[in-house]
Amino acid sequence: MNSAAHRDWQDRIGEASGEVAAAPRPALEAPTGLRAVPGAGHVTLTWDPVPEAIGYLVHRDGAPAVPPEVDVPAVPSCRFVDTGHGPAEYAVAAISAMDDTGPFSPAVQAAPLAGAQGGALALRVDAGGVTGELPRPWAYMVGSEHLSHLLSTDETGGRPIGEELAGALRMVRDELGVQTVRAHAILGDDLGVYKEVDGRPVYDFTGVDAVYDKVVELGLRPIVELGYMPRDLAADPSKTVFEYGAIISPPKDFEAWSDLVRALVEHLAERYGVHELIDHWAFEVWNEPNLSVFWSGTPEEYFLLYDVSAAAVKNVHPDLRVGGPASAADGWVEELLAHVAESGAALDFVSTHTYGNAPLDWRPTLARYGRDVPIWWTEWGPTPTHFHGIGDGPFGAAFLLHGMVSAAGRVDALSHWVASDHFEELGRPPRLFHGGFGLLTVGNLRKPRFHALSLANRLGGAELAAELDGDAGGVEAWAARHDDGRVGVLVWNGTLNNAQATGAPELSRAIELTVSGLEGTYTVTHHRIDAGHTNVEAAWQSMGGGDWPSEEQWDKLRAADGLDELTAPVTVTGGTLRLEFELPMPGVSLIELTP
């Protein structure tokens, strides 16, 4: 996880590229057809796709238009909505890798409509117009603090750490449909996995068993991140990260590391069954090795670590899954593909991380290397920065839905980092709302982000076409139908500009929803997330805020921890539903029609 002070994009790219050998790159062309359409509070840019591009860099007046807090300022698709700015000159370039940007398009000039407020926006859904199966990129994986935290009997804010972390993981399984959990430091010294006695290795997987037994009891499976380094195996044990002192050094003996990995995987296969591991588990090599804060070795040492780790996993059974590079900010993806093409090491999935933006599209790069493997974003969220407040309110809810619909159908996993605010990388939470990464607070109150994913998870399995007509700005929609005839329409209003996280009236829209193709009578419910609805942070501030609630305040917060209805349910009969409502920015609505 990106716990170091925020680096700007160029610094991160420079650090990531290091000494890694360059792979063959396509000759990118400048995007054509750049169009800038002014609207109320925004300018919407669209352009024609460029072959082999994994994303696009949008410039406003010669600098990236994506906010500087975002760790990768490129967008994956040919549309970008720029909010919160005046007249500007825009240009767009395609990228094929994090250090390969093609030529920029001819520039266009545009400005938001002066003094305009958002008008009516038509949203049309055909309940009979199934387009395919609804993708659920949130449902495969979620992140967690190091899982030894499950064994903790300490308290934060008067709340039991281990018990509540287990409760949070159970909630993401039950309410969000999550199947697996990824965490750091399973090989950390707090679990006592590896020691050397008289120069000989001694393994003890008792702590790992205690942790993974709990995970499996919760109905989840681990994505085993192979790291960090046991002290007795580290080349330089003084190299650490996080408050809990995770060692980021390469091993002093790569053969001994390989033996440890093989012994761990053999033990897990014996305890849980090798076919259970083949079907439901996977092994990821290290965490963000392209950042020196997480890997003190060279790029070449990481690729050697990858090779010997992959070989050790496959030595237990060739069908076990192993992958990487688990990199920060899209780094080293192509470099790892080029490396394994030469070394012959196994690569069953590609993993990387990004924050503050929708994930890029690495499919063209995988195709160039002849790889048809899953793409897992094993860390993702609104911000890479600890204690940044934008994730606690409704801004984070709209952001998550924007990322999920962008990833749908092209990404196999978009894993939110993390499930719970019981998290101690830079110290344990100092207060209830502190800008934590969790979907759930200490005390397991559901933040708006959690509710956004729960609304998405309520959508049925058959995706329906949803058409927006008008000045959409940051409004997007997703619709689906259940086998029993229930129809859900999820619509949200957001922006990547986190300077507008508390709202922007000019970006509000009046939604005119039409759902056609209905048969019979339906009950219509309307759930809402915004500043005044389904917002437990606002409920806490209404009580005066502060660090931690009293028992009486905990009871009130739990009572407020639910999905609010914008209006009372209504009954409609006939072939078409028409509904009008205001959608603020940020805001999320789910309209459900139940026969």
C-alpha positions in Angstrom: 0.0 0.0 0.0 1.3 3.5 -0.8 2.0 4.7 2.7 4.9 7.0 1.9 4.4 10.7 1.4 2.6 11.2 -1.9 4.9 11.2 -4.9 3.9 12.9 -8.1 3.5 10.8 -11.2 6.9 11.5 -12.8 8.7 10.7 -9.6 6.9 7.4 -9.3 7.6 6.5 -12.9 11.3 7.3 -12.6 11.5 5.2 -9.5 9.5 2.4 -11.1 11.5 2.2 -14.3 14.9 2.0 -12.7 17.2 -0.5 -14.4 14.5 -2.7 -15.9 15.1 -3.6 -19.5 12.7 -2.0 -22.0 10.3 -4.2 -23.8 9.2 -3.7 -27.5 6.7 -0.8 -27.8 4.2 0.1 -30.5 4.4 3.3 -32.4 1.5 5.3 -31.0 -0.4 7.8 -33.1 -1.9 11.0 -31.8 -5.6 10.7 -31.0 -7.9 12.1 -33.6 -11.4 13.5 -33.3 -10.9 15.4 -30.0 -14.2 17.0 -29.1 -14.8 19.4 -26.2 -18.5 19.8 -25.2 -19.2 22.5 -22.7 -21.8 21.8 -20.0 -23.0 23.2 -16.7 -19.9 23.1 -14.4 -17.8 21.0 -16.7 -16.2 20.3 -20.1 -16.6 16.8 -21.5 -13.8 15.6 -23.8 -14.2 12.6 -26.1 -11.8 11.3 -28.8 -11.2 8.4 -31.1 -9.4 5.3 -29.7 -5.7 4.6 -30.6 -4.7 1.0 -31.3 -2.4 -0.5 -28.6 -3.2 2.2 -26.1 -3.7 1.2 -22.4 -4.9 4.7 -21.5 -4.8 8.4 -22.4 -3.1 11.4 -20.8 -5.3 14.5 -20.9 -3.6 17.9 -20.6 -5.3 21.1 -19.6 -3.2 24.1 -20.5 -0.1 22.0 -20.9 -0.4 20.0 -17.6 -2.3 16.9 -16.6 -6.0 17.6 -16.1 -6.4 14.7 -13.6 -5.9 16.1 -10.0 -2.3 16.0 -8.8 -3.3 13.7 -5.8 -4.1 10.9 -8.2 -1.1 8.5 -8.6 -1.6 7.8 -12.3 -3.0 10.8 -14.3 -4.1 8.8 -17.3 -7.6 7.6 -18.0 -8.6 4.3 -19.5 -11.3 5.3 -22.0 -11.9 8.0 -24.6 -14.0 10.2 -22.4 -13.0 12.7 -19.6 -15.1 15.1 -17.7 -13.2 18.1 -16.4 -14.9 19.9 -13.5 -14.1 22.9 -11.4 -12.1 24.9 -13.9 -12.6 27.8 -16.3 -11.6 28.3 -19.9 -8.8 26.1 -21.0 -6.9 24.5 -23.9 -7.0 20.7 -24.0 -5.0 18.0 -25.8 -4.8 14.2 -25.4 -2.0 11.6 -25.9 -2.2 7.8 -25.9 0.1 5.8 -23.6 1.3 2.2 -24.1 3.2 1.9 -20.8 3.9 4.1 -17.8 6.9 5.7 -19.5 5.7 5.6 -23.1 3.5 8.6 -24.2 2.7 9.1 -27.8 2.3 12.5 -29.5 -0.5 14.8 -28.4 -3.5 15.6 -30.5 -4.2 19.1 -31.9 -5.5 21.3 -29.1 -9.0 22.4 -28.6 -10.4 25.2 -26.4 -13.5 25.1 -24.3 -15.0 26.5 -21.1 -18.0 25.4 -18.9 -21.2 27.1 -19.8 -21.2 30.4 -17.9 -23.7 30.7 -15.1 -25.5 27.5 -16.1 -27.1 25.1 -13.6 -27.6 21.5 -14.5 -30.9 20.9 -16.3 -32.9 17.8 -17.0 -31.1 14.6 -17.9 -33.0 11.8 -19.4 -32.2 8.2 -18.3 -33.9 5.5 -20.3 -33.8 1.8 -19.4 -35.6 -1.1 -21.3 -36.4 -3.8 -18.8 -36.4 -6.3 -21.7 -33.2 -5.1 -23.3 -30.6 -7.5 -21.8 -27.1 -6.9 -23.0 -25.3 -9.7 -21.2 -24.3 -10.9 -17.8 -23.6 -8.1 -15.3 -19.8 -8.0 -14.4 -19.0 -7.7 -10.6 -15.4 -6.6 -10.4 -15.7 -5.7 -6.7 -16.8 -9.2 -5.7 -13.6 -11.3 -6.2 -11.3 -9.6 -3.7 -10.9 -7.1 -0.9 -7.8 -5.9 0.9 -7.1 -6.1 4.6 -4.6 -5.0 7.2 -2.1 -7.7 7.9 -4.1 -10.7 9.0 -2.3 -11.3 12.3 -4.5 -8.4 13.3 -7.3 -11.0 13.5 -5.5 -12.5 16.5 -5.2 -9.2 18.3 -6.9 -8.8 21.7 -6.1 -5.1 21.8 -8.7 -2.3 21.5 -8.9 0.9 19.4 -11.4 3.5 20.5 -12.6 0.9 23.1 -13.4 -1.5 20.3 -11.9 -5.1 20.0 -9.5 -5.2 17.1 -9.4 -8.9 16.2 -13.1 -9.5 16.7 -14.2 -6.4 14.7 -11.8 -7.1 11.8 -13.3 -10.6 11.6 -16.7 -9.0 11.6 -15.8 -6.6 8.8 -14.5 -9.4 6.6 -17.7 -11.3 7.3 -19.7 -8.3 6.3 -17.9 -7.8 3.0 -18.5 -11.4 2.2 -22.2 -11.4 3.2 -23.3 -8.0 1.9 -20.9 -7.3 -1.0 -20.4 -10.9 -2.3 -16.6 -10.8 -1.8 -14.8 -14.1 -2.2 -11.2 -13.6 -1.3 -9.0 -11.4 0.9 -5.4 -10.1 0.2 -3.2 -8.7 3.0 0.5 -8.0 3.6 3.1 -9.7 5.8 2.0 -13.3 6.2 5.7 -14.1 6.4 6.3 -11.4 9.0 8.1 -12.1 12.3 4.9 -11.5 14.3 3.6 -14.9 13.1 7.0 -16.6 13.8 7.2 -18.4 10.4 11.0 -18.6 10.0 13.9 -18.6 12.3 17.5 -19.9 12.0 18.9 -22.0 14.8 22.6 -22.8 14.6 22.5 -21.6 11.0 19.7 -23.9 10.0 16.1 -22.8 9.0 13.3 -23.7 11.3 9.7 -23.3 10.1 6.7 -22.8 12.3 3.3 -22.3 10.6 1.2 -22.2 13.7 0.5 -18.5 13.4 -0.3 -18.8 9.7 -2.7 -21.6 10.6 -4.5 -19.5 13.2 -4.9 -16.7 10.7 -6.0 -18.7 7.7 -8.3 -20.9 9.7 -10.2 -17.7 10.7 -10.3 -16.5 7.1 -11.7 -19.8 5.9 -14.2 -20.0 8.7 -15.5 -16.6 7.6 -16.2 -18.1 4.1 -13.3 -16.3 2.4 -10.1 -17.6 0.8 -6.7 -15.9 0.9 -4.8 -14.4 -1.9 -1.4 -15.1 -0.4 0.9 -12.2 -0.8 4.4 -13.7 -0.4 6.1 -11.2 1.9 7.6 -9.5 3.8 11.0 -10.9 4.7 11.6 -12.8 7.9 14.4 -11.1 9.9 16.7 -14.2 10.0 16.4 -14.5 6.2 16.9 -10.8 5.3 20.0 -9.5 3.6 19.5 -6.2 5.5 16.9 -6.5 8.4 17.3 -2.8 9.1 15.3 -1.9 6.0 11.7 -1.7 7.3 8.3 -0.1 6.6 5.2 0.6 8.6 4.7 0.9 12.4 5.0 -2.8 12.7 8.4 -3.0 11.1 7.9 -5.1 8.0 11.2 -6.0 6.5 11.5 -5.0 2.8 15.0 -6.4 2.2 15.8 -9.1 -0.4 16.7 -12.5 1.1 20.3 -13.1 2.0 19.9 -16.5 0.3 17.4 -16.9 -2.6 17.5 -20.7 -2.3 16.5 -20.5 1.3 13.6 -18.1 0.3 12.6 -20.6 -2.3 12.6 -23.4 0.3 10.5 -21.3 2.6 7.9 -20.6 -0.1 7.7 -24.2 -1.1 7.4 -25.3 2.6 4.6 -22.8 3.2 2.7 -23.9 0.1 3.2 -27.6 0.9 1.9 -27.0 4.4 -1.2 -25.1 3.1 -1.9 -27.8 0.6 -1.7 -30.5 3.3 -3.9 -28.5 5.7 -6.6 -27.2 3.3 -6.3 -29.6 0.4 -4.3 -29.0 -2.8 -7.4 -28.8 -5.0 -8.9 -26.2 -2.6 -5.8 -24.1 -3.2 -5.9 -24.7 -7.0 -9.6 -23.7 -7.3 -9.8 -20.8 -4.8 -6.4 -19.5 -3.6 -3.5 -17.8 -5.4 0.0 -16.6 -4.6 1.2 -13.0 -5.4 4.9 -12.2 -5.2 5.7 -9.3 -2.8 4.0 -5.9 -2.7 4.9 -2.8 -4.7 8.6 -3.7 -5.4 8.9 -0.8 -7.8 8.9 1.6 -4.8 12.0 1.7 -2.7 9.9 2.1 0.4 8.7 -1.5 -0.1 11.7 -3.2 -1.8 15.2 -2.2 -0.9 16.7 -4.4 -3.6 17.3 -3.9 -7.3 14.8 -4.6 -10.1 16.9 -7.6 -11.1 16.7 -8.9 -7.5 12.9 -8.6 -7.6 12.7 -10.5 -10.9 14.9 -13.2 -9.4 12.6 -13.3 -6.4 9.7 -13.7 -8.7 11.2 -16.5 -10.6 12.2 -18.6 -7.6 8.9 -17.9 -5.9 6.9 -19.0 -8.9 9.0 -22.1 -9.3 8.5 -23.0 -5.6 4.7 -22.6 -5.9 4.6 -24.7 -9.1 6.8 -27.3 -7.5 4.0 -28.1 -5.1 1.5 -28.4 -8.0 1.7 -27.1 -11.5 -2.0 -25.9 -11.4 -1.5 -23.5 -8.4 -1.8 -19.9 -9.5 1.1 -17.4 -9.1 1.5 -13.9 -10.4 2.7 -10.3 -9.9 4.2 -7.8 -9.9 1.8 -6.3 -7.4 3.2 -2.9 -8.3 2.4 0.6 -7.4 0.9 3.0 -10.0 0.8 0.5 -12.9 4.6 0.0 -12.7 6.6 -3.0 -14.0 3.7 -4.7 -15.7 5.3 -4.8 -19.1 8.7 -5.3 -17.6 7.5 -8.5 -15.8 5.8 -9.7 -19.0 9.1 -9.3 -20.9 11.1 -10.9 -18.1 9.0 -14.1 -17.8 9.0 -14.4 -21.6 12.8 -14.7 -21.4 13.1 -16.6 -18.1 10.2 -19.0 -18.6 8.7 -18.4 -15.2 5.0 -19.0 -14.7 2.6 -16.1 -14.8 -1.0 -17.0 -14.1 -2.3 -13.4 -13.5 -1.0 -9.9 -13.7 -1.5 -7.6 -10.7 -0.9 -3.9 -10.1 -2.4 -1.0 -8.1 -3.8 2.5 -8.6 -5.6 5.1 -6.5 -7.8 8.1 -7.3 -8.7 7.0 -10.8 -10.2 4.2 -12.8 -7.8 1.5 -13.7 -6.0 1.5 -17.0 -6.6 -1.2 -19.7 -3.6 -3.6 -19.9 -5.3 -6.0 -22.3 -3.4 -4.6 -25.4 -0.1 -5.2 -23.7 -1.0 -8.7 -22.7 -2.0 -9.5 -26.2 1.3 -8.3 -27.6 3.0 -10.8 -25.3 0.6 -13.6 -26.2 -0.8 -13.7 -22.7 -4.4 -14.4 -22.0 -4.4 -14.2 -18.2 -6.6 -12.4 -15.6 -5.8 -8.8 -14.7 -6.1 -8.2 -11.0 -6.0 -4.7 -9.4 -5.1 -6.0 -6.0 -5.2 -2.5 -4.4 -7.5 0.4 -5.4 -9.4 3.2 -3.8 -10.1 6.9 -3.7 -6.7 8.0 -2.5 -3.2 6.6 -1.9 -2.8 8.8 1.2 -3.3 7.8 4.7 -5.7 10.0 6.8 -7.1 11.7 3.7 -10.7 12.6 4.4 -12.3 12.2 1.0 -13.1 8.6 1.4 -15.3 8.9 4.5 -18.2 10.7 2.8 -20.4 10.4 -0.3 -17.6 11.5 -2.7 -16.0 8.1 -2.2 -19.3 6.3 -3.0 -19.6 7.9 -6.4 -15.9 7.3 -7.0 -16.1 3.6 -6.4 -19.1 3.2 -8.7 -17.3 5.1 -11.5 -14.3 2.8 -11.1 -16.4 -0.4 -11.1 -18.4 0.4 -14.2 -15.2 1.4 -16.0 -13.6 -1.9 -15.0 -16.6 -4.0 -15.8 -16.0 -6.6 -18.5 -12.2 -5.8 -18.9 -10.8 -6.4 -15.3 -11.2 -9.6 -13.4 -10.7 -8.1 -10.0 -10.8 -4.5 -8.7 -10.0 -4.9 -5.0 -10.8 -2.1 -2.7 -8.0 -1.4 -0.2 -9.2 -2.1 2.6 -12.3 -3.6 4.3 -11.8 -2.1 7.8 -10.4 0.9 9.5 -8.7 -1.5 12.0 -5.4 -0.7 10.3 -2.1 0.2 11.7 0.4 0.8 8.9 1.1 4.3 10.1 -0.4 3.9 13.5 -3.8 2.9 14.8 -6.8 5.2 14.1 -6.7 8.3 16.3 -10.5 8.9 16.1 -13.6 7.4 14.5 -13.5 9.4 11.2 -9.9 10.0 10.4 -9.7 9.4 6.6 -9.1 5.7 7.0 -8.9 3.4 4.0 -11.7 1.1 5.3 -15.1 0.5 3.8 -16.1 0.1 7.5 -15.2 2.2 10.5 -13.8 1.0 13.8 -17.0 -0.3 15.2 -18.0 -1.6 11.8 -20.3 1.2 10.8 -20.8 1.3 7.0 -19.3 4.2 5.2 -21.0 5.6 2.0 -18.4 3.6 0.0 -19.6 0.3 1.6 -23.2 1.2 0.8 -22.3 2.1 -2.8 -20.9 -1.4 -3.3 -23.8 -3.0 -1.5 -26.2 -1.2 -3.9 -24.2 -2.4 -6.9 -24.4 -5.9 -5.4 -28.2 -5.7 -5.3 -28.3 -5.4 -9.1 -29.5 -8.6 -10.9 -27.4 -10.8 -13.1 -28.8 -9.7 -16.4 -27.4 -6.3 -17.4 -29.7 -3.8 -19.1 -28.9 -1.0 -21.5 -29.0 2.4 -19.8 -29.0 5.4 -22.0 -28.3 9.0 -20.8 -29.4 11.9 -23.0 -28.6 15.5 -22.1 -25.9 17.3 -20.2 -24.6 14.3 -18.2 -21.4 15.7 -16.8 -20.3 13.1 -14.2 -23.6 11.2 -14.1 -23.3 7.5 -15.0 -25.8 4.6 -14.7 -25.9 0.9 -14.4 -29.1 -1.2 -14.7 -29.9 -4.9 -14.4 -32.7 -7.4 -13.9 -33.1 -10.4 -11.6 -34.5 -13.8 -12.8 -37.6 -13.1 -10.7 -38.4 -9.9 -12.6 -36.9 -7.3 -10.2 -35.3 -4.4 -12.0 -32.6 -2.1 -10.5 -31.4 1.2 -11.9 -28.2 2.5 -10.2 -27.3 6.1 -11.1 -24.6 8.3 -9.6 -23.1 11.7 -9.9 -19.4 12.2 -9.3 -16.1 13.8 -10.4 -12.4 12.9 -10.1 -11.8 16.4 -8.8 -11.5 15.8 -5.1 -11.4 19.5 -4.5 -15.2 19.3 -5.0 -15.6 16.4 -2.6 -18.1 18.3 -0.5 -20.3 19.2 -3.5 -20.8 21.5 -6.4 -24.3 22.8 -7.0 -23.6 23.4 -10.7 -23.0 19.7 -11.2 -26.4 18.6 -9.8 -28.8 17.2 -12.3 -32.5 16.7 -12.6 -33.0 13.0 -13.6 -35.9 12.0 -15.7 -36.0 8.2 -15.5 -38.0 6.1 -17.9 -38.1 2.3 -17.5 -40.0 0.6 -20.3 -40.9 -3.0 -21.0 -42.5 -3.6 -17.6 -45.3 -6.2 -17.2 -47.7 -6.1 -14.3 -47.6 -4.2 -11.0 -44.4 -3.1 -9.3 -43.4 -1.6 -5.9 -40.8 1.2 -6.5 -38.3 2.0 -3.8 -35.6 4.7 -4.0 -32.4 4.5 -1.9 -30.1 7.5 -1.7 -26.5 8.2 -0.7 -25.6 11.9 -0.4 -24.6 14.5 2.1 -27.8 14.0 4.1 -28.7 10.4 3.3 -26.9 7.1 4.2 -24.0 9.1 5.5 -22.9 7.9 9.0 -20.1 10.5 9.0 -22.7 13.3 8.8 -24.7 11.6 11.6 -21.6 11.6 13.8 -20.9 15.3 13.1 -24.6 16.1 14.0 -23.8 14.7 17.4 -20.9 17.1 17.8 -18.2 14.8 16.4 -15.0 14.4 18.4 -12.6 11.5 18.7 -14.7 8.5 19.9 -18.4 8.0 20.6 -19.8 7.2 24.0 -21.9 4.1 24.4 -25.1 6.1 23.9 -23.6 7.6 20.8 -22.6 4.2 19.5 -26.2 3.1 19.8 -27.4 6.2 17.9 -24.8 5.7 15.1 -25.8 2.0 14.7 -29.4 3.2 14.4 -28.3 5.6 11.6 -26.2 2.9 9.9 -28.6 1.9 7.2 -29.8 2.7 3.7 -32.0 5.7 3.6 -35.0 6.0 1.3 -35.3 9.3 -0.6 -39.1 8.9 -0.8 -41.7 6.4 0.4 -42.2 3.3 -1.8 -44.9 3.7 -4.5 -46.8 1.2 -6.6 -46.9 1.5 -10.4 -48.9 -0.5 -12.9 -48.4 -0.7 -16.6 -45.6 -1.0 -19.2 -43.6 2.1 -18.3 -42.3 3.8 -15.1 -41.6 7.6 -15.2 -39.8 9.1 -12.2 -38.2 12.5 -11.7 -35.7 13.4 -9.0 -32.7 15.6 -8.2 -29.3 14.0 -8.1 -26.6 16.1 -6.3 -22.9 15.8 -6.8 -21.8 13.7 -5.1 -24.8 11.5 -4.9 -26.0 7.9 -5.6 -29.5 6.6 -6.2 -30.8 3.0 -6.6 -34.3 2.7 -7.9 -35.7 -0.8 -7.5 -38.8 -2.2 -9.1 -40.2 -5.3 -7.4 -43.1 -7.2 -9.0 
